[in-house]
Amino acid sequence: MPSSKRSQNLNPKIQDRVESALQQMQQIPGFEHVKFVILYGSAEEQRMTAESDIDLCI
């Protein structure tokens, strides 16, 4: 799944966590049919902390 321009502007630590989550989801049968994934919440706003989760709309 290609990155959008907006996600390419993420802090590198946040980008790594988001990419790791996406890689894990890609292992789920049927994920190849997903049309888009939207990042929102503290990760998208670049204010994640160590305790933050990653909010994705699939």
C-alpha positions as CSV (number, residue, x, y, z in Angstrom):
1,M,0.0,0.0,0.0
2,P,1.7,3.3,-1.1
3,S,2.2,6.1,1.4
4,S,0.4,9.4,0.9
5,K,2.3,12.7,0.8
6,R,0.9,13.5,4.3
7,S,2.2,10.3,5.9
8,Q,5.7,10.9,4.4
9,N,5.8,14.1,6.5
10,L,5.5,12.2,9.8
11,N,8.2,12.1,12.5
12,P,10.5,9.1,11.6
13,K,9.6,7.4,15.0
14,I,5.9,7.7,14.3
15,Q,6.4,6.6,10.7
16,D,8.2,3.5,11.9
17,R,5.4,2.6,14.3
18,V,2.7,3.1,11.7
19,E,4.6,1.1,9.0
20,S,5.1,-1.7,11.6
21,A,1.3,-1.8,12.3
22,L,0.6,-1.9,8.6
23,Q,3.0,-4.7,8.0
24,Q,1.3,-6.7,10.7
25,M,-2.1,-6.0,9.2
26,Q,-0.9,-7.1,5.8
27,Q,-0.5,-10.6,7.2
28,I,-4.3,-10.9,7.8
29,P,-6.1,-12.9,5.2
30,G,-8.2,-10.6,3.0
31,F,-6.1,-7.5,3.7
32,E,-5.2,-7.3,0.0
33,H,-8.8,-6.1,-0.6
34,V,-8.4,-3.1,1.6
35,K,-8.8,0.1,-0.5
36,F,-7.4,2.6,1.9
37,V,-6.2,3.1,5.5
38,I,-6.7,6.5,7.3
39,L,-4.3,7.5,10.1
40,Y,-5.9,9.8,12.6
41,G,-5.6,10.8,16.3
42,S,-2.3,11.6,18.1
43,A,-0.1,9.8,15.5
44,E,-1.5,11.9,12.6
45,E,-1.2,15.0,14.7
46,Q,2.4,14.1,15.6
47,R,1.8,14.2,19.4
48,M,2.2,10.5,20.2
49,T,3.7,9.4,23.5
50,A,5.2,6.0,24.5
51,E,1.7,5.1,25.8
52,S,-0.2,6.1,22.6
53,D,-1.9,3.7,20.4
54,I,-2.2,4.0,16.6
55,D,-5.6,5.0,15.3
56,L,-6.4,3.6,11.9
57,C,-9.6,3.6,9.9
58,I,-9.7,0.7,7.5
